[in-house]
Amino acid sequence: MEKLEIRSLNQLVTVNPATGEEIAKYDAMGREQIFQMVSKAKRAFPEWKKDYEKRRSYIYNLVEYLKKNKIELAKIATTEMGKALKESIGEVEKCAWALEFYADHGDSFISDEVLNTDARKSFLTFEPLGIIGSIMPWNFPYWQALRFAAPCLMAGNVIVMKPSRVTLQSGIEIEKAFAEAGIPDGIFQTVVGSVDSANHLIDSDVNAVTFTGSTNAGAKVGERAAINLKKCVLELGGSDPFIVLDDAIIEKAAQGAVKGRFINCGQSCVASKRFFVGKNIAKDFIELFIKKTSQLKVGNPSLMETDVGPLSSKDSLETISGIVEDAKEKGAEILLGGSEIDGKGYFYKPTILTNIKPNMRIAKEETFGPVAPITIVENESEAIKLANDIEFGLGASIWTKDLQKAEKISRRIESGIVSVNNVVISDPRIPFGGIKHSGFGRELSRYGMLEFVNIKSVRFYDNLTHHHYVE
């Protein structure tokens, strides 16, 4: 009996959020096991970093595997975290795109750079750091992992990743995909575990750490990495403003609002989370937003016609419920939804509310669920002020016909990403990341690739006669 209890402490259970039923049990890996995985990665690294062309052909194999198996992989993510199946399929397809993009272009991103100095020859060379420890979230279990992995691997690094305990099978499937694509052992490994395992990974012999997740957890990861003197990239929370100016095309803005707020059941760091609408068009915009939101099909995420599935866990459901109840108590007006859906699973009605006040939780916290708070503003200055008046700075969305005005506003918004007349999405071609409590460092584009390389300066001189030696 005693043995069973000890075992259960190290056992992780995944639950289907659409039904509340258990999917599987996993034994959490201990410190020694994780350290052994990192040692294996260290042995695999020298060969992997040698040859870009070889890496490229391996990654193309991985792309083919993902394309071929996208429906099976999508079903696993949907079962584990409740994402609508059509969104899960899109996620796997996007992973294939990112991997292909870096296989195609990565060599140009890290080719030597010649500099003009007083030396006979000066250049920069970009060398992989080694083993990167990756701690990933549940909301996009494939995309978050592979959008970081694609540039990192093509730069010549190797990866040990710890997925969220919510989406363990999705994480295991990524390691399996690497093996099936014929990629050598030790290049990408998946750690099964929870917070303790993440700490062991940071303390191990990894050369750098990347983390995507909540701001509170990110602060702890950053602190632990700093104590170990390890480079760290943090992609944290967001509470993105969605600004609709008086001259916006209301039909397009309302369509964007539905997409921006309710994708992945609102569980995205770059989801539109705070809506600021010009007073002259507020009535029409809100009417259309409510109408389009009412048309969303909420239900079994495994069906292709479903638009919105459940929240990922009971805790998430309780948090969202608490945020909306707090807003109601403090005078918010519920225009649509505003309650849990009876029955099995962790479903919450797509919700739109207004009369938002600064003392409400919804005005300050990140709402990770299908809830859209609308504030009517006098003018664009008030919209900018409110948009910036928060601890987060990840993305922002501006809707207007006047593109010159949009450019001016975009420069005044405090965020890492601004999208005009579209919602904020990640794209391999542009940098992704935030400021303030949304983290630091960048993923994607050339800048994401440069996060995990040693930028080495090399200079050649003829002799030492004419130089001053000041640091």
Legacy VTK file of the C-alpha trace (Angstrom):
# vtk DataFile Version 3.0
C-alpha trace
ASCII
DATASET POLYDATA
POINTS 471 float
0.000 0.000 0.000
2.792 2.394 0.956
4.557 1.819 -2.364
1.417 2.720 -4.289
1.100 6.030 -2.439
4.715 6.959 -3.178
4.180 6.089 -6.834
1.042 8.240 -7.066
2.972 11.305 -5.885
5.113 11.003 -9.012
2.230 10.209 -11.305
0.689 12.726 -13.683
-2.857 12.315 -14.946
-4.243 13.921 -18.120
-7.949 14.706 -18.369
-10.196 15.271 -21.385
-11.683 18.747 -20.704
-14.704 18.048 -22.939
-15.834 15.177 -20.709
-13.897 15.547 -17.434
-12.712 11.940 -17.869
-9.178 10.681 -17.332
-7.159 10.022 -20.501
-3.884 8.556 -19.231
-1.406 8.322 -16.362
2.321 9.047 -16.707
5.242 8.554 -14.352
7.107 11.812 -13.798
10.814 11.677 -14.618
13.233 12.306 -11.765
16.380 14.421 -11.596
18.750 11.634 -12.644
16.678 10.680 -15.661
16.538 14.315 -16.834
20.286 14.766 -16.318
20.873 11.606 -18.393
18.730 13.022 -21.218
20.789 16.213 -21.177
23.992 14.137 -21.304
22.606 12.305 -24.324
21.835 15.659 -25.993
25.380 16.792 -25.245
26.776 13.726 -27.009
24.511 14.297 -30.042
25.331 18.016 -30.361
28.838 17.981 -32.012
27.663 15.919 -34.984
24.388 17.853 -35.369
26.027 21.284 -35.458
28.560 20.271 -38.139
26.498 20.224 -41.320
23.687 22.633 -42.219
22.656 20.672 -45.328
22.264 17.493 -43.320
20.120 19.314 -40.770
18.041 20.771 -43.581
17.254 17.369 -45.107
16.294 15.930 -41.696
13.926 18.851 -41.058
12.301 18.388 -44.489
11.625 14.766 -43.461
9.972 16.048 -40.287
7.815 18.437 -42.341
6.590 15.514 -44.458
5.797 13.460 -41.355
3.719 16.305 -39.864
1.798 16.844 -43.097
1.080 13.132 -43.430
-0.006 12.644 -39.802
-1.664 15.995 -39.103
-5.139 14.598 -38.358
-3.897 11.980 -35.864
-1.678 14.572 -34.144
-4.525 17.104 -34.098
-6.879 14.612 -32.438
-4.398 14.096 -29.591
-4.143 17.850 -28.873
-7.939 18.239 -29.053
-8.486 15.369 -26.616
-5.887 16.691 -24.172
-6.682 20.412 -24.079
-10.050 20.857 -25.803
-9.079 22.894 -28.865
-11.568 22.626 -31.755
-10.275 19.916 -34.137
-10.129 22.230 -37.169
-7.871 24.565 -35.137
-5.652 21.656 -34.051
-5.206 20.604 -37.697
-4.305 24.216 -38.582
-1.775 24.216 -35.750
0.060 21.145 -37.070
0.070 22.660 -40.582
1.564 25.866 -39.213
4.345 23.857 -37.519
5.210 22.303 -40.880
5.334 25.800 -42.429
7.693 27.148 -39.753
10.049 24.175 -40.003
10.115 24.466 -43.793
10.693 28.228 -43.573
13.809 27.793 -41.416
15.123 24.884 -43.458
14.765 27.107 -46.552
16.164 30.360 -45.133
18.084 29.590 -41.937
21.484 29.473 -43.615
21.105 33.063 -44.851
20.114 34.190 -41.317
23.323 32.866 -39.777
25.858 33.318 -42.568
29.042 35.171 -41.565
28.797 38.954 -41.554
31.810 40.980 -42.749
32.456 44.235 -40.855
34.479 47.321 -41.711
36.985 48.108 -38.940
40.640 49.130 -38.629
41.651 45.451 -38.750
42.745 43.736 -41.951
39.662 41.526 -41.734
36.711 41.507 -39.334
33.670 39.272 -39.328
30.896 37.932 -37.140
30.146 34.260 -37.020
26.999 32.756 -35.482
27.583 29.534 -33.592
25.032 27.365 -31.756
25.078 27.522 -27.945
24.498 23.785 -27.454
21.624 22.249 -25.495
18.540 24.384 -25.041
16.111 23.520 -22.245
12.568 24.287 -23.357
9.582 24.596 -20.972
6.356 24.805 -22.956
2.637 25.450 -22.272
-0.559 23.555 -23.133
-2.512 26.060 -25.226
-0.666 25.403 -28.514
1.171 22.179 -27.605
2.735 21.648 -31.040
3.125 25.217 -32.283
4.729 26.710 -29.151
7.262 23.882 -29.068
8.113 23.845 -32.778
8.074 27.595 -33.439
10.974 27.757 -30.978
12.534 24.478 -32.100
12.632 25.266 -35.843
15.135 28.178 -35.720
16.944 26.692 -32.752
17.638 23.359 -34.477
18.567 24.926 -37.811
21.111 27.088 -35.978
22.707 23.791 -34.864
21.402 23.512 -31.289
19.787 20.441 -29.734
16.712 20.501 -27.479
15.353 18.909 -24.318
11.729 20.003 -23.889
9.320 19.730 -20.991
5.713 20.049 -22.192
2.839 21.054 -19.926
1.418 18.312 -17.721
-1.947 19.013 -19.462
-0.629 17.972 -22.898
1.933 15.281 -22.157
0.978 13.003 -25.049
1.282 15.896 -27.526
4.818 16.459 -26.212
5.670 12.766 -26.520
4.299 12.791 -30.079
6.796 15.517 -31.056
9.724 13.357 -29.923
8.196 10.420 -31.787
7.859 12.577 -34.941
11.610 13.320 -34.816
12.389 9.601 -34.509
9.997 8.703 -37.361
11.617 11.363 -39.547
14.953 9.590 -39.052
16.496 12.427 -37.018
19.347 11.106 -34.843
18.703 10.180 -31.235
19.269 12.967 -28.706
18.488 15.922 -30.998
14.984 16.469 -29.584
13.873 14.789 -26.362
10.699 15.190 -24.299
10.740 15.289 -20.495
7.589 13.974 -18.794
7.070 15.825 -15.538
5.750 18.894 -13.752
7.321 21.879 -11.932
10.082 19.842 -10.255
11.121 18.448 -13.634
11.307 21.962 -15.085
13.599 22.984 -12.221
15.825 19.930 -12.771
16.041 20.836 -16.467
17.158 24.410 -15.692
19.714 23.126 -13.154
21.083 20.515 -15.568
23.868 20.986 -18.096
21.687 22.878 -20.595
23.305 26.000 -22.069
20.183 28.181 -22.221
16.485 28.113 -21.370
13.309 29.156 -23.160
9.956 29.366 -21.419
6.438 30.122 -22.628
3.675 30.448 -20.059
2.301 32.620 -17.293
4.069 35.732 -16.002
4.381 34.342 -12.456
5.920 31.057 -13.587
8.148 32.944 -16.056
9.572 35.115 -13.275
10.576 31.947 -11.367
12.133 30.378 -14.485
14.036 33.611 -15.221
15.326 33.775 -11.640
16.497 30.166 -11.657
18.158 30.547 -15.058
19.920 33.724 -13.872
21.279 31.992 -10.760
22.727 29.360 -13.116
24.029 32.142 -15.458
22.037 30.798 -18.382
20.674 32.803 -21.294
16.892 32.895 -21.107
13.979 33.879 -23.388
10.584 34.395 -21.749
7.315 34.498 -23.697
4.709 35.363 -21.077
1.152 36.595 -20.717
-0.646 39.263 -22.660
-3.778 41.362 -22.406
-3.866 42.678 -25.932
-5.915 45.774 -26.726
-8.265 45.691 -29.734
-8.856 49.325 -30.751
-11.760 50.145 -33.092
-11.650 53.788 -34.234
-14.683 55.695 -35.490
-13.622 55.333 -39.127
-13.103 51.539 -39.035
-14.947 49.210 -41.412
-17.325 47.835 -38.788
-18.080 44.542 -40.551
-14.377 43.654 -40.765
-13.644 44.836 -37.222
-16.487 42.723 -35.785
-15.291 39.702 -37.755
-11.759 40.311 -36.452
-13.062 40.680 -32.900
-14.691 37.231 -33.012
-11.549 35.639 -34.430
-9.206 37.552 -32.123
-11.144 36.814 -28.937
-12.569 33.318 -29.349
-9.816 31.392 -31.155
-8.668 28.475 -28.983
-11.571 29.296 -26.617
-9.805 32.591 -25.841
-6.752 30.749 -24.480
-3.999 32.462 -26.446
-1.387 34.903 -25.198
-1.971 37.118 -28.280
-5.767 36.848 -28.210
-7.590 40.195 -28.251
-8.520 40.617 -24.591
-9.561 44.264 -24.043
-11.802 46.028 -26.544
-11.734 49.837 -26.886
-14.366 51.155 -29.273
-14.960 54.714 -30.546
-18.217 56.153 -29.181
-19.653 57.044 -32.601
-19.599 53.480 -33.900
-19.869 51.601 -30.590
-23.574 50.739 -30.928
-23.201 49.296 -34.447
-19.964 47.464 -33.646
-21.326 45.880 -30.458
-24.529 44.793 -32.212
-22.536 43.072 -34.966
-20.008 41.579 -32.535
-22.851 40.033 -30.499
-24.539 38.728 -33.642
-21.383 37.081 -35.004
-20.398 35.650 -31.599
-23.898 34.139 -31.183
-23.314 32.172 -34.390
-20.297 30.305 -32.973
-20.910 26.591 -32.435
-19.834 25.611 -28.918
-19.543 21.919 -28.094
-17.657 18.698 -28.737
-14.231 19.847 -29.998
-13.715 16.586 -31.933
-16.404 17.538 -34.453
-15.233 19.547 -37.457
-18.204 21.931 -37.260
-17.358 23.023 -33.679
-15.880 26.523 -33.349
-15.336 26.705 -29.581
-14.475 23.804 -27.295
-14.095 23.679 -23.509
-11.536 25.470 -21.372
-8.479 23.316 -20.769
-9.135 22.452 -17.118
-11.489 22.799 -14.151
-9.136 25.426 -12.676
-9.304 27.505 -15.873
-13.099 27.323 -15.824
-13.226 28.433 -12.185
-10.837 31.333 -12.866
-12.869 32.643 -15.812
-16.106 32.213 -13.862
-14.600 34.157 -10.954
-13.436 37.009 -13.204
-16.913 37.397 -14.762
-18.701 37.160 -11.386
-16.391 39.858 -9.999
-17.221 42.106 -12.985
-20.975 41.499 -12.508
-20.788 42.387 -8.812
-18.987 45.638 -9.639
-21.558 46.755 -12.205
-20.556 45.251 -15.564
-23.400 44.668 -18.000
-23.514 41.202 -19.581
-24.516 41.533 -23.237
-24.049 37.853 -24.138
-23.241 34.659 -22.224
-21.822 35.195 -18.760
-22.106 31.692 -17.307
-20.828 28.125 -17.406
-22.600 25.587 -19.623
-24.349 22.821 -17.688
-23.295 19.229 -18.257
-20.012 17.391 -18.597
-16.749 19.151 -19.371
-15.373 22.628 -18.709
-17.481 24.718 -21.071
-18.133 28.448 -20.720
-20.483 30.483 -22.897
-18.803 32.990 -25.244
-19.305 36.191 -23.280
-19.407 39.899 -24.120
-19.698 42.521 -21.402
-19.484 46.287 -21.041
-19.424 49.006 -18.308
-15.900 47.922 -17.379
-14.375 49.722 -14.371
-10.673 49.908 -13.397
-11.262 48.073 -10.079
-12.548 44.943 -11.840
-10.271 41.922 -12.193
-11.164 41.804 -15.899
-9.576 45.245 -16.403
-6.155 44.152 -15.079
-5.820 40.358 -15.222
-5.215 38.296 -18.318
-8.566 36.704 -19.225
-7.590 33.303 -20.573
-11.024 32.297 -21.804
-13.943 33.255 -24.088
-14.762 36.616 -22.489
-14.674 40.017 -24.248
-14.815 43.202 -22.124
-15.771 46.326 -24.133
-14.953 49.904 -23.120
-16.424 52.785 -25.133
-13.858 55.589 -25.606
-14.180 59.291 -26.430
-11.261 59.380 -28.879
-8.038 57.681 -29.967
-5.996 59.354 -27.187
-8.172 57.722 -24.547
-7.916 54.383 -26.389
-4.085 54.584 -26.407
-3.956 55.601 -22.727
-6.163 52.677 -21.661
-4.391 50.247 -24.000
-1.037 51.080 -22.371
-2.341 51.182 -18.798
-1.552 47.550 -17.980
1.451 45.468 -16.921
1.473 43.506 -20.200
2.891 44.512 -23.590
2.633 41.643 -26.053
0.382 42.569 -28.991
-2.194 45.135 -30.082
-4.722 45.424 -32.873
-5.897 48.724 -34.447
-8.860 49.059 -36.817
-9.122 52.183 -38.996
-9.291 53.206 -42.668
-6.676 55.907 -42.078
-3.355 54.081 -42.379
-1.250 57.170 -41.628
-3.114 57.596 -38.355
-2.713 53.866 -37.669
1.040 54.165 -38.098
1.225 57.061 -35.615
-0.851 55.125 -33.084
1.200 51.959 -33.612
4.306 53.863 -32.507
2.581 55.008 -29.310
1.335 51.558 -28.281
3.567 49.810 -25.725
3.859 46.299 -27.144
6.110 43.963 -29.093
3.627 43.503 -31.961
1.003 45.745 -33.569
-1.408 44.584 -36.255
-3.499 47.073 -38.272
-6.861 45.866 -39.612
-6.107 42.307 -38.599
-5.743 40.311 -35.416
-2.316 39.588 -33.938
-0.902 36.272 -35.119
2.572 34.757 -35.019
4.335 34.364 -38.354
7.767 32.760 -38.974
8.757 35.804 -41.070
8.405 38.402 -38.299
9.707 38.566 -34.709
7.344 37.480 -31.955
7.597 38.632 -28.344
6.666 41.289 -25.828
7.819 43.915 -23.356
6.951 44.743 -19.720
5.464 41.679 -17.954
4.959 39.918 -21.289
8.594 38.816 -21.173
11.800 39.430 -23.104
13.649 38.050 -26.086
12.150 37.142 -29.437
11.019 34.043 -31.276
10.637 33.604 -35.051
12.281 35.512 -37.952
16.058 35.967 -38.034
15.900 37.585 -34.583
14.442 34.417 -33.058
17.277 32.415 -34.566
19.895 34.778 -33.113
18.612 34.350 -29.531
20.382 31.002 -29.133
23.668 31.552 -30.918
27.044 32.851 -29.836
27.638 36.003 -31.894
31.397 35.678 -32.152
33.517 38.630 -33.329
36.732 37.742 -35.178
39.390 40.311 -36.179
42.703 39.863 -38.015
45.562 42.375 -37.549
48.927 42.537 -39.294
50.847 43.577 -36.193
50.398 45.062 -32.751
52.259 48.360 -33.107
49.578 51.057 -33.479
46.856 50.035 -31.057
45.808 51.341 -27.660
44.796 48.678 -25.176
41.758 50.058 -23.424
38.928 47.645 -22.725
LINES 1 472
471 0 1 2 3 4 5 6 7 8 9 10 11 12 13 14 15 16 17 18 19 20 21 22 23 24 25 26 27 28 29 30 31 32 33 34 35 36 37 38 39 40 41 42 43 44 45 46 47 48 49 50 51 52 53 54 55 56 57 58 59 60 61 62 63 64 65 66 67 68 69 70 71 72 73 74 75 76 77 78 79 80 81 82 83 84 85 86 87 88 89 90 91 92 93 94 95 96 97 98 99 100 101 102 103 104 105 106 107 108 109 110 111 112 113 114 115 116 117 118 119 120 121 122 123 124 125 126 127 128 129 130 131 132 133 134 135 136 137 138 139 140 141 142 143 144 145 146 147 148 149 150 151 152 153 154 155 156 157 158 159 160 161 162 163 164 165 166 167 168 169 170 171 172 173 174 175 176 177 178 179 180 181 182 183 184 185 186 187 188 189 190 191 192 193 194 195 196 197 198 199 200 201 202 203 204 205 206 207 208 209 210 211 212 213 214 215 216 217 218 219 220 221 222 223 224 225 226 227 228 229 230 231 232 233 234 235 236 237 238 239 240 241 242 243 244 245 246 247 248 249 250 251 252 253 254 255 256 257 258 259 260 261 262 263 264 265 266 267 268 269 270 271 272 273 274 275 276 277 278 279 280 281 282 283 284 285 286 287 288 289 290 291 292 293 294 295 296 297 298 299 300 301 302 303 304 305 306 307 308 309 310 311 312 313 314 315 316 317 318 319 320 321 322 323 324 325 326 327 328 329 330 331 332 333 334 335 336 337 338 339 340 341 342 343 344 345 346 347 348 349 350 351 352 353 354 355 356 357 358 359 360 361 362 363 364 365 366 367 368 369 370 371 372 373 374 375 376 377 378 379 380 381 382 383 384 385 386 387 388 389 390 391 392 393 394 395 396 397 398 399 400 401 402 403 404 405 406 407 408 409 410 411 412 413 414 415 416 417 418 419 420 421 422 423 424 425 426 427 428 429 430 431 432 433 434 435 436 437 438 439 440 441 442 443 444 445 446 447 448 449 450 451 452 453 454 455 456 457 458 459 460 461 462 463 464 465 466 467 468 469 470
